[in-house]
Amino acid sequence: MIGTSTRRRGAVALALFTTLALGLGIVEAPLAAAGQGYRADLFRMLNRARERNDLPPLTLDLSLSREAKKHTRLPVKQAVISASALSLLYPPEGIDGYPRESFLDDLAREAEADIRRCLERGAHRVQMDFTEARLSIKLDPSKQLLSSFIDLNNKVLDRFAPRERARIGVHTCPGGDQDSTHSAEVDYAELLPFLFRLRVGSFYLQLASEKDRPHVLRLVRDCLGPDQCVFVGVIDPIDPRIESPEEVRDRVLEAAEFLPKNRLGTTDDCGFSPFGDDLSTSRDTAFAKIRARVSGTEMAAKKLRL
């Protein structure tokens, strides 16, 4: 599979791009331009791996946005994995005939195609999951790794026109797999000045589980660009307790003391099942928390006269 031709190098990039996200059932997201030549071969390989793990087979045409729109008339946001996370799949020892620079070029192209496919299939917004951002500071306090992540993700974003980037956002959190975090001890003050260099229209920030929310909100206020929106986390998926709508309302009103209310929205701190094998939060609990978020946000909007 590894070779020097453009076609085979592209297969390597696509294999690395999809194996983490699809091969073992971590997520099921759209695959750019699936079904052509080596991509079909890749899917057969991935399905053999899924069969060994007692997982159902993938089809060659996945689109959560299109499927979700069958069940709602409301706008749909679809998450995609960041190019920076997938860049970590390139082996430190390199690949003969396929330098890292070529891999990153291919990765940026495939990441662009992934986002475009989501938008074309009906996603109102596309959210780039960037949970490795905070972790990178823990691993590399010099922030050189974080800077390289920002540059790579901007390389993808620069492939979109400004009106398209307005529909793209980025999510960051300290992790939430199996009700645990990997970098919650890293102060947002270390991350946010870098994060807001990303050329996106929206930021989806973990906040409900922060110990000092006003501290974070002041940082966001100072970093927020003139055309950017912020969706603050008002639900903590790791906490088994179901938040009340009033609690959500108060968290929104707190955020509105620091941020422009016409550019403020709400979100959950993280996914309720970030990976396919995460059963730590029940479906009933997840939907109860979502209902609290929706109700509490509506209460806050009325209070703010929006």
JOMOGI-V988367 format. One line per field, one symbol per residue. phi: phi as a letter, one per 40 degrees, with the letter a starting at -180 (. if undefined). psi: psi as a letter, one per 40 degrees, with the letter a starting at -180 (. if undefined). Layout:
BEGIN
phi: ???
psi: ???
END
This chain:
BEGIN
phi: .cabcdcccccccccccbcccbcbgcabbcbcfcgbfcccccccccccccccbfbcccccbbacccccccbacccbbbcbcccccccccccdcgbdgacdcccccccccccdccccccccchccbbbccbcccccccccbdcgccccccdcccccccccbcdcccccbbbbbacgacffbbbaccccdcccddcdccccbcabbbcadcccbcddcccccdcccccbbbbbccbbbccccccccdcccdccccccccbbdccbbabacdaccadbcccbcbccccdccccccccccccccccccfb
psi: dhaeiddddddddddddddddddefdihiihhfiehbdddddddddddddddefiiiiieghhdddddeeeieiihhhiiiidddddeehideihhegidddddddddddddddddddddeehdihhhhfdedddddddgeeeddddddddddddddeeiidddddehihhiifiehffiiefdehhddddddddeehgidihhhhddeidgdddddddddddhideiihhihehhddhehhiidddddddddddeedihdefhiiiidiidgdidehfdhidddddddddddddddddddddef.
END
